[in-house]
Amino acid sequence: MGNGLILAVMIAWLAACTTEARVATLRDTEIQLDEARGHASVECSTRADCDRLWILSAQ
Protein backbone atom coordinates (compact mmCIF):
# COMPACT_ATOMS: atom_id res chain seq x y z
CA MET A 1 0.00 0.00 0.00
CA GLY A 2 2.91 2.35 0.73
CA ASN A 3 4.20 2.08 -2.83
CA GLY A 4 0.77 2.88 -4.21
CA LEU A 5 0.58 6.02 -2.09
CA ILE A 6 4.05 7.13 -3.21
CA LEU A 7 3.09 6.53 -6.84
CA ALA A 8 -0.14 8.52 -6.42
CA VAL A 9 1.74 11.43 -4.84
CA MET A 10 4.34 11.40 -7.63
CA ILE A 11 1.65 11.40 -10.32
CA ALA A 12 -0.17 14.29 -8.63
CA TRP A 13 3.10 16.24 -8.36
CA LEU A 14 3.90 15.62 -12.03
CA ALA A 15 0.41 16.73 -13.08
CA ALA A 16 0.76 19.92 -11.05
CA CYS A 17 4.12 20.71 -12.67
CA THR A 18 2.73 20.06 -16.14
CA THR A 19 -0.29 22.29 -15.49
CA GLU A 20 1.94 25.06 -14.12
CA ALA A 21 4.17 24.88 -17.21
CA ARG A 22 1.14 25.08 -19.51
CA VAL A 23 -0.21 28.10 -17.67
CA ALA A 24 3.18 29.82 -17.83
CA THR A 25 3.46 29.12 -21.57
CA LEU A 26 -0.05 30.42 -22.20
CA ARG A 27 0.66 33.56 -20.17
CA ASP A 28 3.90 34.21 -22.09
CA THR A 29 2.13 33.71 -25.42
CA GLU A 30 -0.67 36.08 -24.46
CA ILE A 31 1.86 38.73 -23.41
CA GLN A 32 3.68 38.39 -26.73
CA LEU A 33 0.41 38.64 -28.68
CA ASP A 34 -0.63 41.73 -26.74
CA GLU A 35 2.73 43.38 -27.46
CA ALA A 36 2.48 42.49 -31.15
CA ARG A 37 -1.02 43.98 -31.33
CA GLY A 38 0.26 47.16 -29.72
CA HIS A 39 3.02 47.52 -32.33
CA ALA A 40 0.89 46.54 -35.32
CA SER A 41 -0.34 49.39 -37.44
CA VAL A 42 -0.76 50.26 -41.08
CA GLU A 43 -1.28 53.50 -42.92
CA CYS A 44 -3.56 53.63 -45.91
CA SER A 45 -4.84 56.63 -47.80
CA THR A 46 -8.01 55.15 -49.28
CA ARG A 47 -10.60 52.61 -48.29
CA ALA A 48 -9.43 50.35 -51.15
CA ASP A 49 -5.87 50.40 -49.77
CA CYS A 50 -7.14 49.48 -46.31
CA ASP A 51 -9.28 46.67 -47.74
CA ARG A 52 -6.29 45.30 -49.67
CA LEU A 53 -4.08 45.40 -46.58
CA TRP A 54 -6.78 43.73 -44.51
CA ILE A 55 -7.03 40.89 -47.05
CA LEU A 56 -3.24 40.47 -47.05
CA SER A 57 -3.15 40.32 -43.25
CA ALA A 58 -5.65 37.45 -43.21
CA GLN A 59 -3.47 35.21 -45.37
KACOR-V327333 format. One record per residue. N is the residue number from 1. SS is DSSP state (alpha for helix, beta for strand, coil for the rest). PHI is phi in whole degrees, 0 to 359 (999 if undefined). OMEGA is omega in whole degrees, -180 to 180 (NA if undefined). Layout:
N:SS:PHI:OMEGA ; N:SS:PHI:OMEGA
This chain:
1:coil:999:-180 ; 2:alpha:298:179 ; 3:alpha:294:178 ; 4:alpha:296:179 ; 5:alpha:294:178 ; 6:alpha:298:179 ; 7:alpha:298:180 ; 8:alpha:296:179 ; 9:alpha:295:-180 ; 10:alpha:295:179 ; 11:alpha:294:179 ; 12:alpha:297:179 ; 13:alpha:295:179 ; 14:alpha:296:178 ; 15:alpha:297:179 ; 16:alpha:295:179 ; 17:alpha:295:180 ; 18:alpha:296:179 ; 19:alpha:297:180 ; 20:alpha:297:179 ; 21:alpha:294:178 ; 22:alpha:296:179 ; 23:alpha:296:179 ; 24:alpha:296:178 ; 25:alpha:296:179 ; 26:alpha:298:179 ; 27:alpha:298:179 ; 28:alpha:297:179 ; 29:alpha:296:180 ; 30:alpha:296:178 ; 31:alpha:295:179 ; 32:alpha:297:178 ; 33:alpha:296:179 ; 34:alpha:296:178 ; 35:alpha:296:179 ; 36:alpha:297:178 ; 37:alpha:297:-180 ; 38:alpha:294:-179 ; 39:alpha:268:-176 ; 40:coil:278:175 ; 41:coil:201:176 ; 42:coil:224:175 ; 43:coil:241:177 ; 44:coil:222:-174 ; 45:coil:267:-179 ; 46:coil:229:178 ; 47:alpha:298:180 ; 48:alpha:297:177 ; 49:alpha:298:179 ; 50:alpha:297:178 ; 51:alpha:298:180 ; 52:alpha:297:179 ; 53:alpha:296:179 ; 54:alpha:297:179 ; 55:alpha:297:179 ; 56:alpha:296:-178 ; 57:alpha:291:-178 ; 58:coil:278:-176 ; 59:coil:277:NA
